[in-house]
Amino acid sequence: MSTYQISVLGRPTDKRKADLRHAIAKLVEPFDLKIDRDIVLLNESEPRDPKLAQVAVYFGADNPGTASAAVLASMLREHVPIIPAVEHLEDFHRQIPQILHFANGVELAVSGNNLQGLAAPVLECLGLLRRERRVFVSYRRGEATDAALQIYGTLSKAGFDVFLDTHAVRPGEDFQAVLWHRLCDSDVVVMLDTPGYFKSKWTAAELGRALAKRIAVVGIVWPGHSPERETQLREPIYLDANDLHGAANGLTPSRLQHIRERVEIARSRSLAIRHAALAGSIVSAAEQIGGTFIGTSKHRVLTVKLPGGTDLQLLPTVGIPTARTFQAAEEQGALGGTRARGDAVVAYDHIGLHADHKNHLHWLEKNLGGRRALRVSSAAWELGGWEAGQ
């Protein structure tokens, strides 16, 4: 039985429908999800199941007409996210129905091969990928500064929040504390693997700590250079002399586009691995103290029963929790489907977070009506004291 529904509306060509299907299949593969089994693509006339997570894509075309007006109005009333898609943004108001003019659109001409730039926001709306799109660029100054700046610009234009040390640390801040904090909240590390990369203790530490966090690494390997460290989480892109140009060894536009596409795929894999690790740690901790794993809802909220009978609904949170994370845990826990009662808990990995943010999370717990957060590194210890009335 499917868990997620994607309505394909408007006037997509057969190629565009096939491209979207392929892109979604590629990005959900790391989650062990399959098209037609777990994720179903519906056309305009097929009925939707309101109990399932839903999103719609509207493919614009000349003279869109009013055929979809009733369907669009119904989805908007039900708060189903609808993503307009056009070949070129300058045609948006001509090709998209007025009822959707409020929504930001996706430009298919620049969304990447197989429509990865469209598939990613679709999966974000379904809750499979988090809405934050964060990338950390790790490089050796003096060897790859210009390429790092190019990657920063390319990924920023594609909607990523990119951390580059020269752009993201404000004067007076603790440089390393901010750097580790941002690394913890990144989906992918883009590593510019130049001959001197591992001669710096800081870049070596960035890679090591990224791997410790199970963050996927896209390694850009310089021409003639052999990678010094290989891991399952590292995906190398080997450059040749034709990929670099100019005295500053800048990357060619085609290679930058390739890097962007690889980052999209690596991001999906990274989030799947990290979410699975968090969920596994939570279940293991509950069972360690004599509790029971009950199930997972459509929002991937876990329900566990503690030994004394208390139900807890836990939202495994990749990256850094915020006040909005606590809100999502409460809302998704209440709608989760496996249990209608129980406390909503944010579960996260606190290692590497800035001290100021740890204090902020403690403040949120105290001041948001007793909402709880669970640090997975000490989950069994903390759950051992979490019973009704305690």
N, C-alpha and C positions, 0 to 999 in steps of 0.2 A: 504494500500500500504506500502511495506517495506521501511525502511529508511537506513538500514545497510545490507551489504552483506558480508558473510564469505565464501570463496571458500575453500573446503576441497580437497586437492590434495594428490598425492602419493598413498600409499597402506595401508590405515588405516584398521584395523580389525573392524568388526561390533561393538565390545565392545568399542573400542577406539572412534569410531564415536558417539556412544550412550553416553559415558562418557563426551565427549566434549560438546555435546548438553545439557546434564543435568547441567554441570558446568556453561555454559553460561547462561542458563535459571535461575539458582540460583542467579548469580551475577547481572543480569539485572532486577530481580524482584523489587528491591527498586526503580528503575527508571520508573516503570509502563510500562515496555516494555515486549513483548512476542515474543517467537520464532514463526516463520511462519507469524506473523502479522507485526511486526516491524523489526525483524531480520531474514533474510533468509540464510540458509546454502545451498550452491551450490556444485555440484560435478564438475569434470573437464570439462564435455561436455556441461554444462548448460551456457547460455549466461549471461554476466555480464552487469550491467547498469552503465556506467562511471559517471553518474550524482550522484550516491549514494556513501556514505562512504564505503570503501572496505578494506578488509584484506584477506590474504590467509594463510592457515596452510598446510605445506607439511609434511606428515607422511612418514618417511624414512623406507626402508626395504632392505633386501639383493637384490643385482642386480636391482637397481632402473630403469635401462634402459633409454630410451630417449623419452618415450611416452609423457611425460609432457614438453619436452624441449620447444616446440613452445609456449605453454601456459605460462610457466615461463618467457620466453624471452619477451612476450607481456606485462605481468604484470610489469616486471622490467622497461620496456620502459615507462610505464604509472605511474611509481613510486608507485605502489601498494605494501604496506609492505607484506613481506612473512616471516613467522616464521617456520623454520625447527624444526621438532620434532623427536627424536629418543628415544628408550628405555634406552640406555646407551651412554654417550657422547664419549666413546672410539670407538664406531662404526660409528661416525658421517661421516667421509670421505668415508666410504665404503657404507653407506646407503643413503646418500644425493647426488643428482646430483652436478656435479662440478660447475655449474652455480650459486649454492647457497652456495658454500663453504665460501664465504666472510661473511655470516650472522651468528650471534650468535644463537645457538640452545637451545632448551628446552629438558631437560632430563626427560622423562615421568616417569621413575622409582622412581623419588624423587619429583614429582610435586604435590603430595597430592592426597587424595581420590577424585574421580570424576574430575581429571585433573584441579583443581583450579589453579595450578601453570602455566598451559598453557592458561586457559581461561582469566586470568587477563591481560597478555600482549596483547591478542587479543582485549580485550575491550579498552586497552590503545591506540592501533593503530587506533581504530575507534573513539577515542575522548570521549568515555563515562567515562573512568577513566583517571585521569591525569597520566602522565608518572612518576612523582615523587611518590615514595612509602615510606611514612614517618610514623614512629611509635614512640611514646613517652612512655617510661617505667617509671611509677610512683610507688615508693616503699619506705618503711621505712628502713633506714640503721640500721643494727644490727639485723633485723628480717628476711630480705629476700634478702640480698646482693648477695648471691651465686645464688639463683634462678634468680635474675635480670640479672646477668652476663650470665647465661645459655640462657635466652630468647634473650638477646642481640646477642649472637652468632648464635642461631638458625635462628632468623629473618634476620640477616645480610647475612647469607648464602643463604637465600631465596630471596635475592635481595632488601631487605628493607634498607632504611637509618634510623637507629635506634638511637634515642637520649637517652643516659644514662648519668646522671649528672657527673659521674666520668670519662667519656671518651670524652665529647663533649664541655666542656668550657675551653678555653685556659687561662693560667695564666695571670692575670692582667685585664681580662674582668669583666664587671659587671655581676655577676653570675645570679641574678634574672632577669635582663633585657634580657639576652641571653636565659634563661630558658623559659620565657613567649613568646619570639619571636619564639622559636622552637616549643613550644606547639601550637601556632597559625598556624604553617605550617604542623602540623601532621594530618594524616588521622584517626588514631586510637590511643587511650591511653590504654596501658596494665597496669592495676592497680593490684598490688600485695596486696590483701586485708588481711593483717595480723591483729592480735588482737590490735596492737598498731598503726595502720595506721592513724586513726583520732586523735591520741594524738599529732601529729605533725601539727602545723598550716600550714606548707608548703605543705605537701601532701594533706591536706584537701583543700587548695587553688587550688592545681593542678587539683583535681577532679572538684571542683566547676567551675573553669574557662574553663575546657574542656567542661562541660555541657553547660555553657553559650555560647560557640562557636558551639554547636551542634555536637561536635566530639564524635563519638561512643567510648564507654568504654568497654573493655573486662576485667571483674573483675575475678581475680584468687583468690578464697576464700579458705583460709587455713583450714585444717581439724578441725572440732569441733567449727569453728567460724561462727557466723551468720552475714551476711552483715548488716551494720548499716544504709545504705541509698540505696534505690531502685529508679531507674528512668527508663523511657522508652528507654533511650539511653545507658543503661548499660546492658551488657550481661554476666551473671555470669557463671563461670566454677567452680564447687565445687570439691575440692580435698579431697581424703581420705588418710588414713595413708599409703596405698600402693603406692601412687603417689610420695612420698618423700622417699629419701634414704640417708644413710650416716649421719655422725655427723653434716654436714653443711645443712642438709635438702634440698639436690639438687633434682630437678625434674627428673622423669624417661624419657627416650627417647620417649616412646609412648605418654606421656602427653605433652611433648614439641611439638610433631607433631600435636597433637590435638589443641594446642594453635595456632600454625601456621595456621592451616586450618580455625579456627574461626576468626583469624585476617583478612584473605583474605575476608571472607564473611562480617565481620563488616566494613571493609574498603569500600566496594561497597555501603553498606547501608549509611554509614556516608557521603560519597561524594554526594550521591543522595539527602540526606536531606539538606546538606549545599548548594548545587547548587540550589535546589528548593527554599530555603529561600532567597538566593541572587536574583534570578530571580523574585520572588514574591515582594520583596522590590523595585526592579527597576520598575516593572510595576505599582505598587501602587503609587510610587513617580511620575511617568509620568502622571498618571491619576489624581493625586491630584492637579496638576497645569494646568489641562485642556488638557493634551496630550492624545495620543491614542496608544495603543499597536497594532502593525501591525502583527507580527508573529515571529516564531523561525525557523532558518535554520537548515540544517543537522548537522552543527557544533555547534548547540545550541547557536548561536549568536542571540540576541534579536534585533528586529527593533522597534523603537518607533518614533512616529511623535509628535514633540512639537507643542504647540498652534500656533506658527507663521509659521508652515509648514516645519520646518527643520527635516530631517530624521537623526536619530542617530542609529548606530549599536553598541550594547554593548555586550561585552564578560564577563559574570559573571565568576569571577576567585576565586576558592576556594584556600585558603592558601595565600601565599605571592607572589605578582607580581614581575616579573623581566623584564629586557630588552627583553627577549624572549617572554614574555607575550604580550608586546606591538606589537612585530612582528606578533605573532599569531592573535591578534585582527585585525590587518590590513589585513593580508592574508585571514583569514577566513571571515572577513566582506566583502571583495571584492568578495569572492566566495560564499557568504551565500545563494543567490538565492532569498531572499525576496525583496531585493533592490540592485541595482547595484551602487547606489550613497550613500553619507552620510558619516559622520565622524565615525571612528572606535574608540570605547571607552573601556578601561579596567575598569570594575566595581569590587570593592573588599571591604572587611571589614578591616579597618585600626586599629581597637582596638587591643592593645596588641603588635603591631609591635615595634621593636627597633627604637629608635629615629634616629639612623644613617641610617636605611633603609627608614624611612619616608623622610629624606632629599634626599636620593638617588632617590626615586620616583619623588620627586619634580624636581630634576635635569633632570631626563629623560623627563618629560613633557616639560620642557623648551628647551631641546636640541635635541629632536627627531622630529623636524619639526612641533611642535605644537600639538603633540599627547596628548590626554586627558586621565585622570584617574578620576573615579567617586567613592567617598567614600559613600557606601550605607547608612551609618548612617545619612548622611546629603544630600541624593540624591535629594529630592524635592527642597531643598533650592538651590542647585547647578544647577539643571536642569532648575529652574526658570529663570536663567540668561543666558542659553545656546541657543541663537538663531543665525541664520545666520549672519555672520559679527561681532559677539561679541566675 
